[in-house]
């Protein structure tokens, strides 16, 4: 009988700790996970974003935007708004750094008079879309990123 009571109290303690974890307060370590993920998204998205732009079919841009949206959704679910804000900063800084001239004068993200619209403006579309997608993910309601129903505290029905 005593073992059943201890199991019940342990399950209540686990449920309480799980609800505290889901109450919007995440650990600083979880928030810091947004930094390396943002760096990886910035690098991978920059490498793929110009694919197909010269032919007028920017499948690389679509893939890069999808990568940003999925990473932003995952970081917001896992780390909350603060983790996503760090993700936004890290990915934006990485893309900005990659857009600079290299030591030999080479450019990873060129802007020139290319024949198609997507080839010419791919750099600006990538940088603007990167920030826009993540900003929208920050502004969306927290209930869209929760596993279960959220309970409003401090309000009566």
C-alpha positions as CSV (number, residue, x, y, z in Angstrom):
1,X,0.0,0.0,0.0
2,X,2.8,2.3,0.9
3,X,4.6,1.7,-2.5
4,X,1.4,2.7,-4.4
5,X,1.2,6.0,-2.4
6,X,4.8,6.8,-3.1
7,X,4.3,6.1,-6.8
8,X,1.2,8.4,-6.8
9,X,3.1,11.2,-5.1
10,X,6.1,10.7,-7.5
11,X,3.8,10.9,-10.5
12,X,2.2,14.1,-9.0
13,X,5.7,15.6,-8.5
14,X,6.7,14.7,-12.1
15,X,3.5,16.3,-13.4
16,X,4.1,19.4,-11.4
17,X,7.7,19.8,-12.6
18,X,6.5,19.1,-16.2
19,X,3.9,21.9,-15.9
20,X,6.5,24.3,-14.5
21,X,8.7,23.5,-17.5
22,X,5.8,24.1,-19.9
23,X,4.7,27.3,-18.1
24,X,6.9,29.4,-20.3
25,X,10.0,29.5,-18.1
26,X,12.8,27.7,-19.8
27,X,16.3,27.1,-18.5
28,X,19.1,29.4,-19.8
29,X,20.8,26.4,-21.4
30,X,17.7,25.6,-23.5
31,X,17.6,29.3,-24.6
32,X,21.2,29.1,-25.6
33,X,20.5,26.2,-27.9
34,X,19.0,28.8,-30.3
35,X,22.5,30.2,-31.0
36,X,24.2,27.2,-32.7
37,X,21.0,26.2,-34.5
38,X,20.7,29.8,-35.8
39,X,24.3,29.7,-36.9
40,X,23.8,26.4,-38.8
41,X,20.6,27.7,-40.4
42,X,22.4,30.9,-41.5
43,X,25.2,28.9,-43.1
44,X,23.1,26.2,-44.7
45,X,20.4,28.6,-46.0
46,X,23.1,30.9,-47.5
47,X,24.7,28.0,-49.3
48,X,21.5,26.8,-50.9
49,X,19.5,30.0,-51.4
50,X,20.8,30.8,-55.0
51,X,20.1,27.3,-56.4
52,X,17.9,27.6,-59.4
53,X,17.7,31.4,-59.3
54,X,19.5,31.8,-62.6
55,X,16.9,29.7,-64.4
56,X,14.1,31.6,-62.9
57,X,12.9,28.8,-60.6
58,X,14.3,29.5,-57.2
59,X,13.9,26.1,-55.6
60,X,16.9,26.8,-53.3
61,X,15.2,29.9,-51.9
62,X,12.1,27.9,-51.1
63,X,14.3,25.2,-49.4
64,X,16.1,27.8,-47.4
65,X,12.9,29.4,-46.3
66,X,11.5,26.0,-45.3
67,X,14.7,25.4,-43.3
68,X,14.3,28.7,-41.5
69,X,10.6,28.1,-40.8
70,X,11.1,24.6,-39.4
71,X,14.1,25.6,-37.3
72,X,12.2,28.6,-35.9
73,X,9.2,26.5,-35.1
74,X,11.3,23.9,-33.3
75,X,13.3,26.5,-31.3
76,X,10.1,28.3,-30.3
77,X,8.5,25.0,-29.2
78,X,11.6,24.0,-27.3
79,X,13.1,27.2,-26.0
80,X,10.3,29.7,-26.1
81,X,10.5,33.3,-27.3
82,X,13.9,34.0,-25.8
83,X,15.5,31.1,-27.6
84,X,13.9,32.1,-30.9
85,X,15.2,35.7,-30.4
86,X,18.7,34.3,-29.9
87,X,18.2,32.1,-33.0
88,X,17.1,35.2,-35.0
89,X,20.2,37.2,-33.9
90,X,22.6,34.3,-34.6
91,X,21.2,33.5,-38.1
92,X,21.1,37.1,-39.1
93,X,24.6,37.8,-38.0
94,X,25.9,34.7,-39.7
95,X,24.2,35.7,-43.0
96,X,25.5,39.2,-42.7
97,X,29.0,37.9,-42.1
98,X,28.8,35.6,-45.1
99,X,27.6,38.4,-47.3
100,X,30.9,40.3,-46.8
101,X,33.9,40.1,-49.1
102,X,36.3,37.3,-48.4
103,X,40.1,37.7,-47.8
104,X,40.8,37.3,-51.5
105,X,38.0,39.6,-52.6
106,X,35.5,36.8,-53.4
107,X,31.8,37.2,-52.6
108,X,29.6,34.3,-51.6
109,X,26.3,36.2,-52.2
110,X,26.8,38.4,-55.3
111,X,24.6,41.2,-56.4
112,X,25.0,42.0,-60.1
113,X,23.0,42.6,-63.3
114,X,21.7,39.0,-63.7
115,X,19.1,38.2,-66.4
116,X,16.3,37.0,-64.1
117,X,14.6,38.7,-61.2
118,X,15.4,35.9,-58.7
119,X,19.0,35.8,-59.7
120,X,19.4,39.5,-59.3
121,X,17.6,40.0,-56.0
122,X,18.2,36.6,-54.4
123,X,20.5,38.2,-51.8
124,X,17.9,40.7,-50.6
125,X,15.1,38.1,-50.7
126,X,17.1,35.7,-48.6
127,X,18.1,38.3,-46.0
128,X,14.7,39.9,-45.8
129,X,12.8,36.5,-45.7
130,X,15.2,35.2,-43.0
131,X,14.3,38.0,-40.7
132,X,10.6,38.1,-41.6
133,X,9.9,34.4,-41.1
134,X,11.5,34.4,-37.6
135,X,9.9,37.7,-36.6
136,X,6.5,36.3,-37.5
137,X,7.3,33.1,-35.4
138,X,8.1,35.4,-32.5
139,X,4.9,37.3,-32.8
140,X,2.6,34.3,-33.1
141,X,0.7,33.1,-30.0
142,X,2.4,30.6,-27.7
143,X,-0.5,28.2,-28.0
144,X,0.5,27.5,-31.6
145,X,3.8,26.1,-30.3
146,X,2.5,24.1,-27.3
147,X,2.0,20.4,-27.1
148,X,-1.1,20.4,-25.1
149,X,-3.8,22.9,-24.1
150,X,-2.6,26.0,-22.3
151,X,-4.3,27.2,-19.2
152,X,-4.7,30.9,-18.6
153,X,-3.6,31.8,-15.1
154,X,-5.0,34.7,-13.3
155,X,-8.3,34.8,-15.3
156,X,-11.6,33.5,-14.4
157,X,-14.1,32.2,-17.0
